[in-house]
């Protein structure tokens, strides 16, 4: 077999804010439903049910002096420090996010200039050929950036592409919506690098889809659930039931499709790194994937989960988990040479994507 160019993960980095927010933080919150009616249950009862459904016990919030671009730059810096890669050698910086920079105490989104440009500036990169741009694609944005980076490398347009996923969702949630307990802040980054190999390594297959006919408003921006609160401002909203059903009916098929495209059998996949919006939802998705593949037993540790202590930080989840495992900081998890893993994500759009990756 003649040598081909493949995209491999040459570096990983992450940044998790120091502020740990336990569920007890929401004990005195007044929660309302989408119709503006105050929830009749005591807040502690709401929290108990929330934990049962999502598995979330705590989450991370950025400090008051930090914005999404700051977190992204810290994650990128971590990737450089741990790899020794020359930052001036990057051909692209792709930054995935959903809300840009939001200052503490404000609900105003700031995306000019792009977060990628801000991150490049914060990193001190002078090379004008390091092209920086943003990618809004819902929670699957970071993985879609990886897919785009792979296209750049396979086409010969790039040798190194940094993909950053960063979010400060704590700044855009409605304090009177119980869903506010889901979201968190953080950032992750990777550097894709072109390598020549006679055997398939790195990214082997990828799949994406967007469903917008009836699914476009499963996640949206809307006013506070509490009548009269912050008039004119918009907050992140979701239809949890419809989103759950969509994910369960769509994500397994996209994962199966990607594995088939890779040329591997599903029983050769060692691990799944998935976006974590809801612990129970992820478990249901993985169960269905295994059922479709004709397997009854899910190996222990097949899907590393950090949602219980990290919450849902959208585009940052997968690269953070990837970095922690890669650096031996995720208890009971490892990534070993020659193993084949799958990435997958689902989010606003509604968008779904997946990548199969073989560790060189």
BELPE-V902598 format. One record per residue. N is the residue number from 0. RES is the residue in one small letter. PHI is phi in whole degrees, 0 to 359 (999 if undefined). Layout:
# BELPE-V902598
n=N res=RES phi=PHI
n=N res=RES phi=PHI
This chain:
# BELPE-V902598
n=0 res=x phi=999
n=1 res=x phi=287
n=2 res=x phi=291
n=3 res=x phi=230
n=4 res=x phi=270
n=5 res=x phi=234
n=6 res=x phi=260
n=7 res=x phi=241
n=8 res=x phi=277
n=9 res=x phi=275
n=10 res=x phi=202
n=11 res=x phi=227
n=12 res=x phi=204
n=13 res=x phi=205
n=14 res=x phi=214
n=15 res=x phi=246
n=16 res=x phi=304
n=17 res=x phi=284
n=18 res=x phi=287
n=19 res=x phi=267
n=20 res=x phi=248
n=21 res=x phi=283
n=22 res=x phi=299
n=23 res=x phi=297
n=24 res=x phi=301
n=25 res=x phi=262
n=26 res=x phi=301
n=27 res=x phi=259
n=28 res=x phi=286
n=29 res=x phi=261
n=30 res=x phi=256
n=31 res=x phi=235
n=32 res=x phi=272
n=33 res=x phi=294
n=34 res=x phi=270
n=35 res=x phi=83
n=36 res=x phi=263
n=37 res=x phi=296
n=38 res=x phi=293
n=39 res=x phi=287
n=40 res=x phi=287
n=41 res=x phi=296
n=42 res=x phi=300
n=43 res=x phi=295
n=44 res=x phi=290
n=45 res=x phi=300
n=46 res=x phi=295
n=47 res=x phi=300
n=48 res=x phi=294
n=49 res=x phi=299
n=50 res=x phi=297
n=51 res=x phi=299
n=52 res=x phi=278
n=53 res=x phi=257
n=54 res=x phi=75
n=55 res=x phi=281
n=56 res=x phi=254
n=57 res=x phi=205
n=58 res=x phi=212
n=59 res=x phi=248
n=60 res=x phi=240
n=61 res=x phi=294
n=62 res=x phi=290
n=63 res=x phi=298
n=64 res=x phi=264
n=65 res=x phi=248
n=66 res=x phi=236
n=67 res=x phi=301
n=68 res=x phi=295
n=69 res=x phi=295
n=70 res=x phi=296
n=71 res=x phi=298
n=72 res=x phi=294
n=73 res=x phi=294
n=74 res=x phi=294
n=75 res=x phi=296
n=76 res=x phi=300
n=77 res=x phi=297
n=78 res=x phi=294
n=79 res=x phi=295
n=80 res=x phi=297
n=81 res=x phi=277
n=82 res=x phi=246
n=83 res=x phi=77
n=84 res=x phi=289
n=85 res=x phi=289
n=86 res=x phi=297
n=87 res=x phi=287
n=88 res=x phi=271
n=89 res=x phi=289
n=90 res=x phi=269
n=91 res=x phi=218
n=92 res=x phi=237
n=93 res=x phi=252
n=94 res=x phi=247
n=95 res=x phi=266
n=96 res=x phi=197
n=97 res=x phi=240
n=98 res=x phi=227
n=99 res=x phi=64
n=100 res=x phi=270
n=101 res=x phi=234
n=102 res=x phi=287
n=103 res=x phi=301
n=104 res=x phi=86
n=105 res=x phi=232
n=106 res=x phi=251
n=107 res=x phi=274
n=108 res=x phi=276
n=109 res=x phi=234
n=110 res=x phi=231
n=111 res=x phi=234
n=112 res=x phi=289
n=113 res=x phi=299
n=114 res=x phi=296
n=115 res=x phi=298
n=116 res=x phi=295
n=117 res=x phi=295
n=118 res=x phi=295
n=119 res=x phi=302
n=120 res=x phi=296
n=121 res=x phi=296
n=122 res=x phi=279
n=123 res=x phi=73
n=124 res=x phi=282
n=125 res=x phi=262
n=126 res=x phi=300
n=127 res=x phi=291
n=128 res=x phi=276
n=129 res=x phi=276
n=130 res=x phi=279
n=131 res=x phi=241
n=132 res=x phi=208
n=133 res=x phi=260
n=134 res=x phi=224
n=135 res=x phi=270
n=136 res=x phi=213
n=137 res=x phi=69
n=138 res=x phi=300
n=139 res=x phi=283
n=140 res=x phi=301
n=141 res=x phi=297
n=142 res=x phi=294
n=143 res=x phi=293
n=144 res=x phi=297
n=145 res=x phi=297
n=146 res=x phi=297
n=147 res=x phi=296
n=148 res=x phi=301
n=149 res=x phi=297
n=150 res=x phi=298
n=151 res=x phi=301
n=152 res=x phi=291
n=153 res=x phi=296
n=154 res=x phi=280
n=155 res=x phi=89
n=156 res=x phi=280
n=157 res=x phi=211
n=158 res=x phi=248
n=159 res=x phi=220
n=160 res=x phi=228
n=161 res=x phi=266
n=162 res=x phi=239
n=163 res=x phi=248
n=164 res=x phi=239
n=165 res=x phi=218
n=166 res=x phi=203
n=167 res=x phi=234
n=168 res=x phi=293
n=169 res=x phi=297
n=170 res=x phi=272
n=171 res=x phi=237
n=172 res=x phi=264
n=173 res=x phi=273
n=174 res=x phi=295
n=175 res=x phi=255
n=176 res=x phi=242
n=177 res=x phi=300
n=178 res=x phi=294
n=179 res=x phi=300
n=180 res=x phi=290
n=181 res=x phi=286
n=182 res=x phi=270
n=183 res=x phi=209
n=184 res=x phi=240
n=185 res=x phi=163
n=186 res=x phi=207
n=187 res=x phi=221
n=188 res=x phi=213
n=189 res=x phi=224
n=190 res=x phi=241
n=191 res=x phi=275
n=192 res=x phi=226
n=193 res=x phi=283
n=194 res=x phi=227
n=195 res=x phi=259
n=196 res=x phi=212
n=197 res=x phi=275
n=198 res=x phi=247
n=199 res=x phi=300
n=200 res=x phi=218
n=201 res=x phi=69
n=202 res=x phi=286
n=203 res=x phi=253
n=204 res=x phi=199
n=205 res=x phi=209
n=206 res=x phi=214
n=207 res=x phi=215
n=208 res=x phi=205
n=209 res=x phi=229
n=210 res=x phi=247
n=211 res=x phi=230
n=212 res=x phi=292
n=213 res=x phi=243
n=214 res=x phi=261
n=215 res=x phi=298
n=216 res=x phi=254
n=217 res=x phi=292
n=218 res=x phi=232
n=219 res=x phi=204
n=220 res=x phi=256
n=221 res=x phi=210
n=222 res=x phi=291
n=223 res=x phi=301
n=224 res=x phi=294
n=225 res=x phi=276
n=226 res=x phi=304
n=227 res=x phi=86
n=228 res=x phi=277
n=229 res=x phi=46
n=230 res=x phi=301
n=231 res=x phi=93
n=232 res=x phi=269
n=233 res=x phi=242
n=234 res=x phi=231
n=235 res=x phi=289
n=236 res=x phi=231
n=237 res=x phi=209
n=238 res=x phi=261
n=239 res=x phi=303
n=240 res=x phi=294
n=241 res=x phi=293
n=242 res=x phi=296
n=243 res=x phi=300
n=244 res=x phi=296
n=245 res=x phi=298
n=246 res=x phi=298
n=247 res=x phi=294
n=248 res=x phi=272
n=249 res=x phi=243
n=250 res=x phi=300
n=251 res=x phi=303
n=252 res=x phi=294
n=253 res=x phi=292
n=254 res=x phi=298
n=255 res=x phi=300
n=256 res=x phi=300
n=257 res=x phi=293
n=258 res=x phi=298
n=259 res=x phi=298
n=260 res=x phi=295
n=261 res=x phi=286
n=262 res=x phi=90
n=263 res=x phi=263
n=264 res=x phi=271
n=265 res=x phi=298
n=266 res=x phi=289
n=267 res=x phi=267
n=268 res=x phi=280
n=269 res=x phi=266
n=270 res=x phi=201
n=271 res=x phi=238
n=272 res=x phi=257
n=273 res=x phi=239
n=274 res=x phi=302
n=275 res=x phi=241
n=276 res=x phi=260
n=277 res=x phi=197
n=278 res=x phi=302
n=279 res=x phi=294
n=280 res=x phi=296
n=281 res=x phi=299
n=282 res=x phi=297
n=283 res=x phi=293
n=284 res=x phi=297
n=285 res=x phi=295
n=286 res=x phi=300
n=287 res=x phi=292
n=288 res=x phi=302
n=289 res=x phi=293
n=290 res=x phi=297
n=291 res=x phi=297
n=292 res=x phi=275
n=293 res=x phi=80
n=294 res=x phi=243
n=295 res=x phi=267
n=296 res=x phi=250
n=297 res=x phi=266
n=298 res=x phi=301
n=299 res=x phi=298
n=300 res=x phi=79
n=301 res=x phi=297
n=302 res=x phi=238
n=303 res=x phi=300
n=304 res=x phi=241
n=305 res=x phi=239
n=306 res=x phi=296
n=307 res=x phi=297
n=308 res=x phi=244
n=309 res=x phi=248
n=310 res=x phi=71
n=311 res=x phi=258
n=312 res=x phi=254
n=313 res=x phi=54
n=314 res=x phi=297
n=315 res=x phi=273
n=316 res=x phi=301
n=317 res=x phi=298
n=318 res=x phi=295
n=319 res=x phi=293
n=320 res=x phi=299
n=321 res=x phi=302
n=322 res=x phi=294
n=323 res=x phi=298
n=324 res=x phi=293
n=325 res=x phi=300
n=326 res=x phi=259
n=327 res=x phi=69
n=328 res=x phi=254
n=329 res=x phi=243
n=330 res=x phi=305
n=331 res=x phi=80
n=332 res=x phi=235
n=333 res=x phi=206
n=334 res=x phi=237
n=335 res=x phi=241
n=336 res=x phi=306
n=337 res=x phi=90
n=338 res=x phi=283
n=339 res=x phi=247
n=340 res=x phi=234
n=341 res=x phi=234
n=342 res=x phi=253
n=343 res=x phi=203
n=344 res=x phi=208
n=345 res=x phi=217
n=346 res=x phi=183
n=347 res=x phi=311
n=348 res=x phi=153
n=349 res=x phi=278
n=350 res=x phi=239
n=351 res=x phi=223
n=352 res=x phi=210
n=353 res=x phi=203
n=354 res=x phi=220
n=355 res=x phi=256
n=356 res=x phi=226
n=357 res=x phi=252
n=358 res=x phi=287
n=359 res=x phi=288
